[in-house]
C-alpha cells in the first residue's frame, strides 16, 4: 500500500508589526471574511507575491531582482 501521509517540518516564522492605512486593513478584513482565511495569511501571501514579482531599479531597467525560494 503506497498511500502514505507525509508530514514535513514546519518552517519557523517571525512576527512583525505593521502600520497600515485604515482602508487597507478594512479591505483585508473583507477579503478575509469572504475567503475564510485569516487576515495575516492574506497579508503574507501578498508580501510573498510582491517579493517574487518586484522589479528593482529605474523604470527603464526591467531586470527583476526577485527573491528566490530554495
Backbone atoms as SQL, in Angstrom:
CREATE TABLE atoms (id INTEGER PRIMARY KEY, chain TEXT, resi INTEGER, resn TEXT, atom TEXT, x REAL, y REAL, z REAL);
INSERT INTO atoms VALUES
  (1, 'A', 1, 'UNK', 'N', 0.850, -1.186, 0.000),
  (2, 'A', 1, 'UNK', 'CA', 0.000, 0.000, 0.000),
  (3, 'A', 1, 'UNK', 'C', 0.889, 1.240, 0.000),
  (4, 'A', 2, 'UNK', 'N', 0.797, 2.066, -1.043),
  (5, 'A', 2, 'UNK', 'CA', 1.643, 3.246, -1.178),
  (6, 'A', 2, 'UNK', 'C', 0.984, 4.524, -0.682),
  (7, 'A', 3, 'UNK', 'N', -0.196, 4.439, -0.128),
  (8, 'A', 3, 'UNK', 'CA', -0.870, 5.638, 0.370),
  (9, 'A', 3, 'UNK', 'C', -0.275, 6.026, 1.716),
  (10, 'A', 4, 'UNK', 'N', 0.558, 7.041, 1.687),
  (11, 'A', 4, 'UNK', 'CA', 1.227, 7.494, 2.899),
  (12, 'A', 4, 'UNK', 'C', 0.920, 8.964, 3.140),
  (13, 'A', 5, 'UNK', 'N', 0.821, 9.324, 4.376),
  (14, 'A', 5, 'UNK', 'CA', 0.683, 10.720, 4.775),
  (15, 'A', 5, 'UNK', 'C', 2.077, 11.228, 5.116),
  (16, 'A', 6, 'UNK', 'N', 2.573, 12.169, 4.318),
  (17, 'A', 6, 'UNK', 'CA', 3.912, 12.705, 4.538),
  (18, 'A', 6, 'UNK', 'C', 3.787, 14.016, 5.306),
  (19, 'A', 7, 'UNK', 'N', 4.390, 14.058, 6.467),
  (20, 'A', 7, 'UNK', 'CA', 4.353, 15.245, 7.315),
  (21, 'A', 7, 'UNK', 'C', 5.745, 15.864, 7.311),
  (22, 'A', 8, 'UNK', 'N', 5.821, 17.110, 6.893),
  (23, 'A', 8, 'UNK', 'CA', 7.108, 17.802, 6.845),
  (24, 'A', 8, 'UNK', 'C', 7.247, 18.733, 8.046),
  (25, 'A', 9, 'UNK', 'N', 8.475, 19.121, 8.312),
  (26, 'A', 9, 'UNK', 'CA', 8.753, 20.043, 9.408),
  (27, 'A', 9, 'UNK', 'C', 8.292, 21.437, 9.000),
  (28, 'A', 10, 'UNK', 'N', 7.565, 22.079, 9.874),
  (29, 'A', 10, 'UNK', 'CA', 7.079, 23.431, 9.614),
  (30, 'A', 10, 'UNK', 'C', 8.225, 24.424, 9.781),
  (31, 'A', 11, 'UNK', 'N', 8.357, 25.321, 8.803),
  (32, 'A', 11, 'UNK', 'CA', 9.406, 26.335, 8.876),
  (33, 'A', 11, 'UNK', 'C', 9.073, 27.349, 9.968),
  (34, 'A', 12, 'UNK', 'N', 10.089, 27.756, 10.734),
  (35, 'A', 12, 'UNK', 'CA', 9.826, 28.762, 11.769),
  (36, 'A', 12, 'UNK', 'C', 9.471, 30.102, 11.135),
  (37, 'A', 13, 'UNK', 'N', 8.579, 30.817, 11.783),
  (38, 'A', 13, 'UNK', 'CA', 8.155, 32.120, 11.289),
  (39, 'A', 13, 'UNK', 'C', 8.512, 33.183, 12.316),
  (40, 'A', 14, 'UNK', 'N', 8.640, 34.395, 11.854),
  (41, 'A', 14, 'UNK', 'CA', 8.929, 35.534, 12.724),
  (42, 'A', 14, 'UNK', 'C', 7.748, 36.487, 12.709),
  (43, 'A', 15, 'UNK', 'N', 7.543, 37.139, 13.811),
  (44, 'A', 15, 'UNK', 'CA', 6.455, 38.104, 13.933),
  (45, 'A', 15, 'UNK', 'C', 6.984, 39.503, 13.637),
  (46, 'A', 16, 'UNK', 'N', 6.194, 40.263, 12.870),
  (47, 'A', 16, 'UNK', 'CA', 6.497, 41.675, 12.648),
  (48, 'A', 16, 'UNK', 'C', 5.207, 42.464, 12.833),
  (49, 'A', 17, 'UNK', 'N', 5.340, 43.700, 13.213),
  (50, 'A', 17, 'UNK', 'CA', 4.186, 44.587, 13.339),
  (51, 'A', 17, 'UNK', 'C', 4.229, 45.589, 12.199),
  (52, 'A', 18, 'UNK', 'N', 3.076, 45.846, 11.611),
  (53, 'A', 18, 'UNK', 'CA', 2.975, 46.787, 10.501),
  (54, 'A', 18, 'UNK', 'C', 1.971, 47.872, 10.830),
  (55, 'A', 19, 'UNK', 'N', 2.240, 49.057, 10.359),
  (56, 'A', 19, 'UNK', 'CA', 1.258, 50.137, 10.420),
  (57, 'A', 19, 'UNK', 'C', 0.750, 50.336, 9.005),
  (58, 'A', 20, 'UNK', 'N', -0.563, 50.196, 8.826),
  (59, 'A', 20, 'UNK', 'CA', -1.162, 50.337, 7.501),
  (60, 'A', 20, 'UNK', 'C', -2.349, 51.290, 7.579),
  (61, 'A', 21, 'UNK', 'N', -2.723, 51.828, 6.446),
  (62, 'A', 21, 'UNK', 'CA', -3.887, 52.709, 6.382),
  (63, 'A', 21, 'UNK', 'C', -5.147, 51.939, 6.769),
  (64, 'A', 22, 'UNK', 'N', -6.075, 52.635, 7.373),
  (65, 'A', 22, 'UNK', 'CA', -7.331, 52.035, 7.808),
  (66, 'A', 22, 'UNK', 'C', -8.056, 51.357, 6.644),
  (67, 'A', 23, 'UNK', 'N', -8.037, 51.996, 5.477),
  (68, 'A', 23, 'UNK', 'CA', -8.739, 51.447, 4.307),
  (69, 'A', 23, 'UNK', 'C', -8.138, 50.114, 3.867),
  (70, 'A', 24, 'UNK', 'N', -6.817, 49.999, 3.967),
  (71, 'A', 24, 'UNK', 'CA', -6.150, 48.742, 3.592),
  (72, 'A', 24, 'UNK', 'C', -6.552, 47.640, 4.566),
  (73, 'A', 25, 'UNK', 'N', -6.563, 47.955, 5.860),
  (74, 'A', 25, 'UNK', 'CA', -6.974, 46.968, 6.862),
  (75, 'A', 25, 'UNK', 'C', -8.406, 46.524, 6.624),
  (76, 'A', 26, 'UNK', 'N', -9.289, 47.475, 6.356),
  (77, 'A', 26, 'UNK', 'CA', -10.691, 47.136, 6.115),
  (78, 'A', 26, 'UNK', 'C', -10.842, 46.258, 4.874),
  (79, 'A', 27, 'UNK', 'N', -10.056, 46.538, 3.840),
  (80, 'A', 27, 'UNK', 'CA', -10.108, 45.720, 2.626),
  (81, 'A', 27, 'UNK', 'C', -9.663, 44.290, 2.931),
  (82, 'A', 28, 'UNK', 'N', -8.597, 44.137, 3.729),
  (83, 'A', 28, 'UNK', 'CA', -8.141, 42.793, 4.097),
  (84, 'A', 28, 'UNK', 'C', -9.141, 42.101, 5.018),
  (85, 'A', 29, 'UNK', 'N', -9.804, 42.845, 5.881),
  (86, 'A', 29, 'UNK', 'CA', -10.848, 42.265, 6.730),
  (87, 'A', 29, 'UNK', 'C', -11.979, 41.693, 5.876),
  (88, 'A', 30, 'UNK', 'N', -12.404, 42.463, 4.863),
  (89, 'A', 30, 'UNK', 'CA', -13.476, 41.982, 3.973),
  (90, 'A', 30, 'UNK', 'C', -13.029, 40.747, 3.194),
  (91, 'A', 31, 'UNK', 'N', -11.804, 40.791, 2.682),
  (92, 'A', 31, 'UNK', 'CA', -11.280, 39.662, 1.922),
  (93, 'A', 31, 'UNK', 'C', -11.135, 38.422, 2.806),
  (94, 'A', 32, 'UNK', 'N', -10.710, 38.617, 4.040),
  (95, 'A', 32, 'UNK', 'CA', -10.573, 37.502, 4.978),
  (96, 'A', 32, 'UNK', 'C', -11.926, 36.844, 5.232),
  (97, 'A', 33, 'UNK', 'N', -12.940, 37.658, 5.398),
  (98, 'A', 33, 'UNK', 'CA', -14.280, 37.124, 5.641),
  (99, 'A', 33, 'UNK', 'C', -14.780, 36.333, 4.434),
  (100, 'A', 34, 'UNK', 'N', -14.581, 36.902, 3.231),
  (101, 'A', 34, 'UNK', 'CA', -15.043, 36.234, 2.004),
  (102, 'A', 34, 'UNK', 'C', -14.277, 34.943, 1.728),
  (103, 'A', 35, 'UNK', 'N', -12.981, 34.934, 2.014),
  (104, 'A', 35, 'UNK', 'CA', -12.140, 33.786, 1.662),
  (105, 'A', 35, 'UNK', 'C', -12.037, 32.748, 2.779),
  (106, 'A', 36, 'UNK', 'N', -12.543, 33.094, 3.961),
  (107, 'A', 36, 'UNK', 'CA', -12.430, 32.228, 5.137),
  (108, 'A', 36, 'UNK', 'C', -10.959, 31.929, 5.471),
  (109, 'A', 37, 'UNK', 'N', -10.112, 32.910, 5.219),
  (110, 'A', 37, 'UNK', 'CA', -8.698, 32.853, 5.583),
  (111, 'A', 37, 'UNK', 'C', -8.432, 33.982, 6.571),
  (112, 'A', 38, 'UNK', 'N', -7.353, 33.856, 7.314),
  (113, 'A', 38, 'UNK', 'CA', -7.031, 34.926, 8.261),
  (114, 'A', 38, 'UNK', 'C', -6.446, 36.119, 7.511),
  (115, 'A', 39, 'UNK', 'N', -6.617, 37.282, 8.094),
  (116, 'A', 39, 'UNK', 'CA', -6.026, 38.489, 7.520),
  (117, 'A', 39, 'UNK', 'C', -4.508, 38.325, 7.442),
  (118, 'A', 40, 'UNK', 'N', -3.910, 37.739, 8.473),
  (119, 'A', 40, 'UNK', 'CA', -2.469, 37.504, 8.492),
  (120, 'A', 40, 'UNK', 'C', -2.032, 36.640, 7.310),
  (121, 'A', 41, 'UNK', 'N', -2.769, 35.576, 7.038),
  (122, 'A', 41, 'UNK', 'CA', -2.426, 34.696, 5.921),
  (123, 'A', 41, 'UNK', 'C', -2.487, 35.447, 4.593),
  (124, 'A', 42, 'UNK', 'N', -3.501, 36.268, 4.422),
  (125, 'A', 42, 'UNK', 'CA', -3.648, 37.028, 3.180),
  (126, 'A', 42, 'UNK', 'C', -2.530, 38.056, 3.009),
  (127, 'A', 43, 'UNK', 'N', -2.155, 38.729, 4.086),
  (128, 'A', 43, 'UNK', 'CA', -1.065, 39.702, 4.010),
  (129, 'A', 43, 'UNK', 'C', 0.246, 38.984, 3.687),
  (130, 'A', 44, 'UNK', 'N', 0.485, 37.824, 4.287),
  (131, 'A', 44, 'UNK', 'CA', 1.698, 37.052, 3.979),
  (132, 'A', 44, 'UNK', 'C', 1.719, 36.632, 2.517),
  (133, 'A', 45, 'UNK', 'N', 0.580, 36.195, 1.983),
  (134, 'A', 45, 'UNK', 'CA', 0.503, 35.842, 0.563),
  (135, 'A', 45, 'UNK', 'C', 0.853, 37.043, -0.309),
  (136, 'A', 46, 'UNK', 'N', 0.307, 38.197, 0.037),
  (137, 'A', 46, 'UNK', 'CA', 0.559, 39.409, -0.744),
  (138, 'A', 46, 'UNK', 'C', 2.031, 39.827, -0.663),
  (139, 'A', 47, 'UNK', 'N', 2.626, 39.730, 0.521),
  (140, 'A', 47, 'UNK', 'CA', 4.038, 40.092, 0.676),
  (141, 'A', 47, 'UNK', 'C', 4.939, 39.153, -0.121),
  (142, 'A', 48, 'UNK', 'N', 4.658, 37.855, -0.074),
  (143, 'A', 48, 'UNK', 'CA', 5.445, 36.896, -0.851),
  (144, 'A', 48, 'UNK', 'C', 5.299, 37.153, -2.346),
  (145, 'A', 49, 'UNK', 'N', 4.085, 37.443, -2.787),
  (146, 'A', 49, 'UNK', 'CA', 3.855, 37.753, -4.201),
  (147, 'A', 49, 'UNK', 'C', 4.658, 38.992, -4.613),
  (148, 'A', 50, 'UNK', 'N', 4.630, 40.009, -3.772),
  (149, 'A', 50, 'UNK', 'CA', 5.362, 41.245, -4.078),
  (150, 'A', 50, 'UNK', 'C', 6.863, 40.980, -4.189),
  (151, 'A', 51, 'UNK', 'N', 7.402, 40.160, -3.300),
  (152, 'A', 51, 'UNK', 'CA', 8.830, 39.842, -3.361),
  (153, 'A', 51, 'UNK', 'C', 9.187, 39.094, -4.640),
  (154, 'A', 52, 'UNK', 'N', 8.335, 38.165, -5.039),
  (155, 'A', 52, 'UNK', 'CA', 8.610, 37.348, -6.221),
  (156, 'A', 52, 'UNK', 'C', 8.429, 38.114, -7.529),
  (157, 'A', 53, 'UNK', 'N', 7.665, 39.197, -7.510),
  (158, 'A', 53, 'UNK', 'CA', 7.351, 39.916, -8.745),
  (159, 'A', 53, 'UNK', 'C', 7.875, 41.352, -8.782),
  (160, 'A', 54, 'UNK', 'N', 8.707, 41.695, -7.843),
  (161, 'A', 54, 'UNK', 'CA', 9.217, 43.063, -7.777),
  (162, 'A', 54, 'UNK', 'C', 10.280, 43.307, -8.835),
  (163, 'A', 55, 'UNK', 'N', 10.387, 44.537, -9.245),
  (164, 'A', 55, 'UNK', 'CA', 11.452, 44.989, -10.128),
  (165, 'A', 55, 'UNK', 'C', 12.171, 46.108, -9.392),
  (166, 'A', 56, 'UNK', 'N', 13.467, 45.982, -9.272),
  (167, 'A', 56, 'UNK', 'CA', 14.240, 46.953, -8.526),
  (168, 'A', 56, 'UNK', 'C', 15.052, 47.793, -9.495),
  (169, 'A', 57, 'UNK', 'N', 14.951, 49.086, -9.392),
  (170, 'A', 57, 'UNK', 'CA', 15.728, 49.959, -10.248),
  (171, 'A', 57, 'UNK', 'C', 14.869, 51.032, -10.866),
  (172, 'A', 58, 'UNK', 'N', 15.388, 51.645, -11.910),
  (173, 'A', 58, 'UNK', 'CA', 14.670, 52.705, -12.595),
  (174, 'A', 58, 'UNK', 'C', 13.597, 52.110, -13.493),
  (175, 'A', 59, 'UNK', 'N', 12.658, 52.950, -13.923),
  (176, 'A', 59, 'UNK', 'CA', 11.554, 52.495, -14.765),
  (177, 'A', 59, 'UNK', 'C', 12.042, 51.792, -16.021),
  (178, 'A', 60, 'UNK', 'N', 13.124, 52.268, -16.612),
  (179, 'A', 60, 'UNK', 'CA', 13.640, 51.682, -17.847),
  (180, 'A', 60, 'UNK', 'C', 14.393, 50.383, -17.607),
  (181, 'A', 61, 'UNK', 'N', 14.787, 50.131, -16.374),
  (182, 'A', 61, 'UNK', 'CA', 15.546, 48.928, -16.035),
  (183, 'A', 61, 'UNK', 'C', 14.564, 47.811, -15.708),
  (184, 'A', 62, 'UNK', 'N', 14.352, 46.880, -16.630),
  (185, 'A', 62, 'UNK', 'CA', 13.348, 45.834, -16.456),
  (186, 'A', 62, 'UNK', 'C', 13.925, 44.552, -15.857),
  (187, 'A', 63, 'UNK', 'N', 15.168, 44.580, -15.397),
  (188, 'A', 63, 'UNK', 'CA', 15.774, 43.389, -14.808),
  (189, 'A', 63, 'UNK', 'C', 15.132, 43.120, -13.451),
  (190, 'A', 64, 'UNK', 'N', 14.634, 41.903, -13.263),
  (191, 'A', 64, 'UNK', 'CA', 13.995, 41.556, -11.998),
  (192, 'A', 64, 'UNK', 'C', 15.043, 41.211, -10.956),
  (193, 'A', 65, 'UNK', 'N', 14.760, 41.605, -9.744),
  (194, 'A', 65, 'UNK', 'CA', 15.629, 41.293, -8.612),
  (195, 'A', 65, 'UNK', 'C', 14.779, 40.580, -7.566),
  (196, 'A', 66, 'UNK', 'N', 14.041, 39.569, -8.010),
  (197, 'A', 66, 'UNK', 'CA', 13.100, 38.877, -7.133),
  (198, 'A', 66, 'UNK', 'C', 13.845, 37.969, -6.162),
  (199, 'A', 67, 'UNK', 'N', 13.249, 37.793, -4.998),
  (200, 'A', 67, 'UNK', 'CA', 13.787, 36.875, -4.006),
  (201, 'A', 67, 'UNK', 'C', 13.473, 35.463, -4.469),
  (202, 'A', 68, 'UNK', 'N', 14.468, 34.613, -4.527),
  (203, 'A', 68, 'UNK', 'CA', 14.298, 33.234, -4.978),
  (204, 'A', 68, 'UNK', 'C', 14.067, 32.344, -3.768),
  (205, 'A', 69, 'UNK', 'N', 13.106, 31.440, -3.902),
  (206, 'A', 69, 'UNK', 'CA', 12.862, 30.454, -2.852),
  (207, 'A', 69, 'UNK', 'C', 13.672, 29.210, -3.165),
  (208, 'A', 70, 'UNK', 'N', 14.280, 28.642, -2.152),
  (209, 'A', 70, 'UNK', 'CA', 15.047, 27.402, -2.357),
  (210, 'A', 70, 'UNK', 'C', 14.133, 26.219, -2.406);
